[in-house]
Amino acid sequence: MLKLYRRIGWPLKVIGELRMHWGEECNLCQMQVLEFAGSILARAIRSSVYRELVCQAYRVA
């Protein structure tokens, strides 16, 4: 999943070794809230489809 999250622009930083979680190997990661918000904004600026998804999610919340 780490590869997918990075591909969609999440600014994840690996901070630990692989470990088992719910039956699969997972990386312990962290990310800063402002960096995450910035990555969402940057992608929404580049993609009208992504921008609409973000707007819809905001309206639901």
C-alpha atoms as one frame of an Amber mdcrd trajectory, in Angstrom:
protein
   0.000   0.000   0.000   2.930   2.356   0.610   3.689   2.447  -3.112   0.047
   3.291  -3.908  -0.154   6.013  -1.255   3.031   7.601  -2.568   1.751   7.371
  -6.133  -1.353   9.337  -5.190   0.845  11.959  -3.586   0.721  11.271   0.125
   3.941  12.560   1.733   4.659   9.463   3.842   7.944   9.042   5.673   8.899
   5.486   6.658   9.946   5.534  10.319  10.171   1.855  11.163  10.735  -1.690
   9.982   8.172  -3.850   8.217   5.775  -5.539  10.606   2.705  -7.718  10.374
  -0.635  -5.903  10.581  -3.923  -7.650   9.839  -2.067 -10.505   8.153   0.149
  -8.477   5.823   3.514  -6.742   6.027   3.180  -3.012   6.618   5.584  -0.108
   6.957   5.382   2.144   9.998   4.982   5.629   8.518   4.204   9.171   9.511
   3.204  12.346   7.700   2.646  15.927   8.717  -0.930  17.216   8.476   0.079
  20.398   6.628   2.173  18.427   4.112  -0.775  16.087   3.525  -3.192  19.000
   3.029  -0.698  20.613   0.652  -0.398  17.427  -1.387  -4.196  17.232  -1.736
  -4.360  20.884  -2.802  -1.525  20.484  -5.319  -3.189  17.478  -6.927  -6.588
  19.228  -7.000  -4.985  22.155  -8.827  -3.539  19.786 -11.467  -6.618  17.586
 -11.924 -10.202  18.754 -12.344 -11.472  15.216 -11.661  -9.538  15.026  -8.387
 -10.676  18.551  -7.492 -14.309  17.480  -7.902 -13.735  14.401  -5.702 -12.222
  16.590  -2.976 -15.127  19.050  -3.228 -17.668  16.229  -2.985 -15.910  14.747
   0.049 -15.863  18.169   1.716 -19.611  18.642   1.129 -20.377  15.230   2.693
 -18.238  15.847   5.783
